[in-house]
Amino acid sequence: MMENVHLADEDDLYSGYDYNPAFDTEVRPPGGAAVEVKGLSVHLLSGVHPGARPASDAFGLRNPMASSLGRPMTGAVQDGAARPMTAVRAAGYSSTMARGSTFDPLGQSKGAAPPLESRNDDTPEEKIKILEKKVNDLIEESCMAQSRGDMQLALDKAKEAGRKERALVRQREQTGTADHINLDLTYSVLFNLATQYANNDMFPEALNTYQVIVKNKMFSNAGRLKVNMGNIYFKQKNYPKAIKFYRMALDQISNAHKEMRIKIMQNIGVVFIRMGQYSDAITSFEHIMSESPNIRTGFNLILCYYAVGDRDKMKKAFQKLISVPLGIDDEEKYIPPNDDPHTNLVLEAIKNDQLHQMERERKALAEKFIMTSAKLIAPAIESSFAAGFDWCVEMVKSSPYVELANDLEINKAITYLRQRDFNQAVETLKMFEKKDSRVKSAASTNLSFLYFLEKDYEQADRYADLAMMADRYNPAALVNKGNTLWVRGDHEKAAEFYKEALRNDASCTEGLYNLGLTYKRLGRPEEALDCFLKLHAILRNSAQVMYQLASLYEMLEDPTQAIEWLMQLISVTPTDPRVLAKLGELYDSEGDKSQAFQYYCESFRYSPSSIEVIEWLGAYYIDTQFCEKAIQYFERATLIQPTQVKWHLMVASCYRRSGNYQKALDTYKDIHRKFPENIECLRFLVRLCTDMDLKEVQDYATKLKKVEKMKEMREQVRSFRSPPGGRSVFCCSCDSGQSSHGTSAKGERLSAKLRALPGSNEPYETSRQQVLDASYVDPLGPQLERPKTAARKRNEDDEFADEELGDDLLPE
């Protein structure tokens, strides 16, 4: 490749470059040289001009001239060596290159580089490095396990890291390199181990590990870890020691770390609140609010003033709370100001980023604290809670949280409801009819809910329509509208409103629950089952949802699934007697008498006044030949329903079956005194007196004939008065000879059970096997079959659940 390269002078290191010939110490021949490399022509101008003379000094010697700094010029020869030009060297040109040699500036012609020497892992230093890497890896694995929530694995990894770190220290001591112990690694191991002990609630071990770090003077800034020790004592409710360690940590942190000192002082104030020392807590919180105010500290300060009952300080603290700057941008920042596509793209990208989410969370927390503070102090700062709410509203209106003023007014109405002052609540809510659409929709939703509870369905429907007109996408208003249609019997249209509410808000649990009830009422159990299964995924521990699922599976003739859901239900409400009775009924229908008996007994233990349970248990003991035990249940039934002759007859029948004829006779006589026209009682009296050769047999026989004759006459009169081809509207019990007290299905089933027991023609025989059909009522009462209002979610744990409204009535 380099055949055509010709150098002008192989011994001349700087040939071919233009320079002043006056500084040349040697005479050069005129001429030039041309170099061609693959068609690229580079012309090198000769550095010697014709007619130039060499420069000489005063003595005629040719010497190079020095620069003004005293260093030799480029190309000058000093001490027998020429000063090289680095630019020429870097380009790969050399005067020693022979003609025809290869152009190889990178030295690739010398062949491949020799292989790297293999590292010897057997040396002590390499072993130490490998061990250090293992320790670091274990610490990292421990932290990752903690982030995943696997605290036990995190602790195991931390312990293993501690063991390997101690082995590392011993190895350095053995090799005589103890001075090179990595203190940062030791600190990391101990700190992570103490943290994992605390996360696993192993507080003594965590405190001991922290003590090892704090007492070691070689660890810088280890005193800050006394904050962690104070936190552990706080969890152990050892509040004096917690304050002691917080103060020790505060003494070891300089004023330059202002934020950390503020946080420690906030912890001290919280501990004083737990100890009931509100004055000391107030001192800490007031200092924080004067140095670096924040929402949480302001809220705690209001709580302390409320605890000591200082009205004026409560007002001042509330004013400080609503004036705390949040340090977040306005929402208007995220509204596109113009039609610039680039700006709109940027705003779209940052509209829901993590920073904006954090800002929203901070604002929501501030609004929560302000609302809670206002509801807390309003009844205390003025003579009446209404005046207190009005003062809070005025203060909020002059603050950056002006939009909370309307919410406070609505909470004022809710407070009226809790005090059962419905008129004032309605008047307060009606004031919002002329406000903006969001507030008007919320107020109308509450009014609709109130009128629905009062069963004024026309007004409830009217305000539901107003709420929808103000905000068509308000799911609570749509649910309330569906409820008004549901109670009127228009279930199909109600289902449409529930579906629309779910389209607007997929997490509207009231709409989903009511939609399931609607499908159940319409005879579409599969669709209802789908709704309640979705709802169960949202409300995992809702007793109402579990009961509805069990009821639907029973409708679908799947008792196994029904039993499974009822078992889950009693894990949530283990003392609900009707759920236990329902389980007994399902097991009885499946033929498992022992399990049915167990659950009926549990139900009787929690509710000994349930007639259905009492009847089943009494019949069970009669079937199993334990008539003596059945007596106590039927005697309880006579106390619950003393006017029902059938329970008295069952008591007498049990005495008769058990062979205690005298007691049976006395019981029948007592029944005859209370119910002299009862034919069944007279028949048994006649039979018993005949068997026992008693003189009263003739009297009872005469009475029996008279009662039977009267019964025949009554039946003839009824048949005469009844319309042709029709049926009498009255029903007479064949057992008691008296009119029935009810026509419900439940009463019919009870009568069927009693008729299944032995009649008068078999006085001494045991009862035959029978299928008992006990009715069941919802475990949570009739409100389960009623659509849920959307003004709030029901809170089973709230003792005012049926009267008060929650925050869920407001549109999100």
HUTA-V404471 format. One record per residue. N is the residue number from 1. BURIAL is b if it has 16 or more other C-alpha atoms within 10 Angstrom, else e. Layout:
N:BURIAL / N:BURIAL
//
This chain:
1:e / 2:e / 3:e / 4:e / 5:b / 6:e / 7:b / 8:b / 9:e / 10:e / 11:e / 12:e / 13:b / 14:b / 15:b / 16:b / 17:e / 18:e / 19:e / 20:e / 21:b / 22:e / 23:b / 24:b / 25:b / 26:e / 27:e / 28:b / 29:e / 30:e / 31:e / 32:e / 33:b / 34:e / 35:b / 36:e / 37:e / 38:e / 39:e / 40:e / 41:e / 42:e / 43:e / 44:e / 45:e / 46:b / 47:b / 48:b / 49:e / 50:e / 51:e / 52:e / 53:e / 54:e / 55:b / 56:b / 57:e / 58:e / 59:e / 60:e / 61:e / 62:e / 63:e / 64:b / 65:b / 66:e / 67:e / 68:e / 69:e / 70:e / 71:e / 72:b / 73:b / 74:e / 75:b / 76:b / 77:e / 78:e / 79:e / 80:e / 81:e / 82:e / 83:e / 84:e / 85:e / 86:e / 87:e / 88:e / 89:e / 90:e / 91:e / 92:e / 93:e / 94:b / 95:e / 96:e / 97:e / 98:e / 99:e / 100:e / 101:e / 102:e / 103:e / 104:e / 105:e / 106:e / 107:e / 108:e / 109:e / 110:e / 111:e / 112:e / 113:e / 114:e / 115:e / 116:e / 117:e / 118:e / 119:e / 120:e / 121:e / 122:e / 123:e / 124:e / 125:e / 126:e / 127:e / 128:b / 129:e / 130:e / 131:b / 132:b / 133:e / 134:e / 135:b / 136:b / 137:e / 138:b / 139:b / 140:b / 141:b / 142:b / 143:b / 144:e / 145:b / 146:b / 147:e / 148:e / 149:e / 150:e / 151:b / 152:b / 153:b / 154:b / 155:b / 156:b / 157:b / 158:b / 159:b / 160:b / 161:b / 162:b / 163:e / 164:b / 165:b / 166:e / 167:e / 168:b / 169:b / 170:e / 171:b / 172:b / 173:e / 174:e / 175:e / 176:e / 177:e / 178:e / 179:e / 180:e / 181:e / 182:e / 183:e / 184:e / 185:e / 186:b / 187:b / 188:b / 189:b / 190:b / 191:b / 192:b / 193:b / 194:b / 195:b / 196:b / 197:b / 198:b / 199:b / 200:e / 201:e / 202:e / 203:b / 204:e / 205:e / 206:b / 207:b / 208:e / 209:b / 210:b / 211:b / 212:e / 213:b / 214:b / 215:e / 216:e / 217:e / 218:e / 219:e / 220:e / 221:e / 222:b / 223:b / 224:b / 225:b / 226:b / 227:b / 228:b / 229:b / 230:b / 231:b / 232:b / 233:b / 234:b / 235:e / 236:e / 237:e / 238:e / 239:b / 240:e / 241:b / 242:b / 243:b / 244:b / 245:b / 246:b / 247:b / 248:b / 249:b / 250:b / 251:e / 252:e / 253:e / 254:e / 255:e / 256:e / 257:e / 258:e / 259:e / 260:e / 261:b / 262:b / 263:e / 264:b / 265:b / 266:b / 267:b / 268:b / 269:b / 270:b / 271:b / 272:b / 273:b / 274:e / 275:e / 276:e / 277:e / 278:b / 279:b / 280:e / 281:b / 282:b / 283:e / 284:b / 285:b / 286:b / 287:e / 288:b / 289:b / 290:e / 291:e / 292:e / 293:b / 294:b / 295:b / 296:e / 297:b / 298:b / 299:b / 300:b / 301:b / 302:b / 303:b / 304:b / 305:b / 306:b / 307:e / 308:e / 309:e / 310:e / 311:e / 312:e / 313:b / 314:b / 315:b / 316:e / 317:b / 318:b / 319:b / 320:b / 321:b / 322:b / 323:b / 324:b / 325:e / 326:e / 327:e / 328:e / 329:e / 330:e / 331:e / 332:e / 333:e / 334:b / 335:e / 336:e / 337:e / 338:e / 339:e / 340:e / 341:e / 342:e / 343:e / 344:e / 345:e / 346:e / 347:b / 348:e / 349:e / 350:e / 351:b / 352:e / 353:e / 354:e / 355:e / 356:b / 357:e / 358:e / 359:b / 360:b / 361:e / 362:b / 363:b / 364:e / 365:e / 366:b / 367:b / 368:e / 369:b / 370:b / 371:b / 372:e / 373:b / 374:b / 375:b / 376:b / 377:b / 378:b / 379:b / 380:b / 381:b / 382:e / 383:e / 384:e / 385:b / 386:b / 387:e / 388:b / 389:b / 390:b / 391:b / 392:b / 393:b / 394:e / 395:b / 396:b / 397:e / 398:e / 399:b / 400:e / 401:b / 402:e / 403:e / 404:b / 405:b / 406:b / 407:b / 408:b / 409:b / 410:b / 411:b / 412:b / 413:b / 414:b / 415:b / 416:b / 417:b / 418:e / 419:e / 420:e / 421:e / 422:b / 423:e / 424:b / 425:b / 426:b / 427:e / 428:b / 429:b / 430:b / 431:e / 432:b / 433:b / 434:e / 435:e / 436:e / 437:b / 438:b / 439:b / 440:b / 441:b / 442:b / 443:b / 444:b / 445:b / 446:b / 447:b / 448:b / 449:b / 450:b / 451:b / 452:b / 453:e / 454:e / 455:e / 456:e / 457:b / 458:e / 459:b / 460:b / 461:b / 462:b / 463:b / 464:b / 465:b / 466:b / 467:b / 468:b / 469:b / 470:b / 471:b / 472:b / 473:b / 474:b / 475:b / 476:b / 477:b / 478:b / 479:b / 480:b / 481:b / 482:b / 483:b / 484:b / 485:b / 486:b / 487:e / 488:e / 489:e / 490:e / 491:b / 492:e / 493:e / 494:b / 495:b / 496:e / 497:b / 498:b / 499:b / 500:b / 501:b / 502:b / 503:e / 504:e / 505:b / 506:e / 507:e / 508:b / 509:b / 510:b / 511:b / 512:b / 513:b / 514:b / 515:b / 516:b / 517:b / 518:b / 519:b / 520:b / 521:e / 522:e / 523:e / 524:e / 525:b / 526:e / 527:e / 528:b / 529:b / 530:e / 531:b / 532:b / 533:b / 534:e / 535:b / 536:b / 537:e / 538:e / 539:e / 540:e / 541:e / 542:b / 543:b / 544:b / 545:b / 546:b / 547:b / 548:b / 549:b / 550:b / 551:b / 552:b / 553:b / 554:b / 555:e / 556:e / 557:e / 558:e / 559:b / 560:e / 561:b / 562:b / 563:b / 564:e / 565:b / 566:b / 567:b / 568:b / 569:b / 570:b / 571:e / 572:e / 573:b / 574:e / 575:e / 576:b / 577:b / 578:b / 579:b / 580:b / 581:b / 582:b / 583:b / 584:b / 585:b / 586:b / 587:b / 588:b / 589:e / 590:e / 591:e / 592:e / 593:e / 594:e / 595:b / 596:b / 597:b / 598:b / 599:b / 600:b / 601:b / 602:b / 603:b / 604:b / 605:e / 606:e / 607:b / 608:b / 609:b / 610:b / 611:b / 612:b / 613:b / 614:b / 615:b / 616:b / 617:b / 618:b / 619:b / 620:b / 621:b / 622:b / 623:b / 624:e / 625:e / 626:b / 627:b / 628:b / 629:e / 630:b / 631:b / 632:e / 633:b / 634:b / 635:b / 636:b / 637:b / 638:b / 639:e / 640:e / 641:e / 642:e / 643:e / 644:b / 645:b / 646:b / 647:b / 648:b / 649:b / 650:b / 651:b / 652:b / 653:b / 654:b / 655:b / 656:b / 657:b / 658:b / 659:e / 660:e / 661:b / 662:e / 663:e / 664:b / 665:b / 666:e / 667:b / 668:b / 669:b / 670:e / 671:b / 672:b / 673:e / 674:e / 675:b / 676:b / 677:b / 678:b / 679:b / 680:b / 681:b / 682:b / 683:b / 684:b / 685:b / 686:b / 687:b / 688:b / 689:b / 690:e / 691:e / 692:e / 693:e / 694:e / 695:e / 696:e / 697:b / 698:e / 699:e / 700:b / 701:b / 702:e / 703:b / 704:b / 705:e / 706:e / 707:b / 708:e / 709:e / 710:e / 711:b / 712:e / 713:e / 714:e / 715:e / 716:e / 717:e / 718:b / 719:e / 720:e / 721:e / 722:e / 723:e / 724:e / 725:e / 726:e / 727:e / 728:e / 729:e / 730:e / 731:e / 732:e / 733:e / 734:e / 735:b / 736:b / 737:b / 738:b / 739:e / 740:e / 741:e / 742:e / 743:e / 744:e / 745:e / 746:e / 747:e / 748:e / 749:b / 750:b / 751:e / 752:e / 753:b / 754:b / 755:e / 756:e / 757:b / 758:e / 759:b / 760:e / 761:e / 762:e / 763:e / 764:e / 765:e / 766:b / 767:b / 768:e / 769:e / 770:e / 771:e / 772:b / 773:b / 774:b / 775:e / 776:e / 777:e / 778:b / 779:b / 780:e / 781:e / 782:e / 783:e / 784:b / 785:b / 786:e / 787:b / 788:b / 789:b / 790:b / 791:b / 792:b / 793:b / 794:b / 795:e / 796:e / 797:e / 798:e / 799:e / 800:e / 801:e / 802:e / 803:e / 804:b / 805:b / 806:e / 807:e / 808:e / 809:b / 810:b / 811:b / 812:e
//
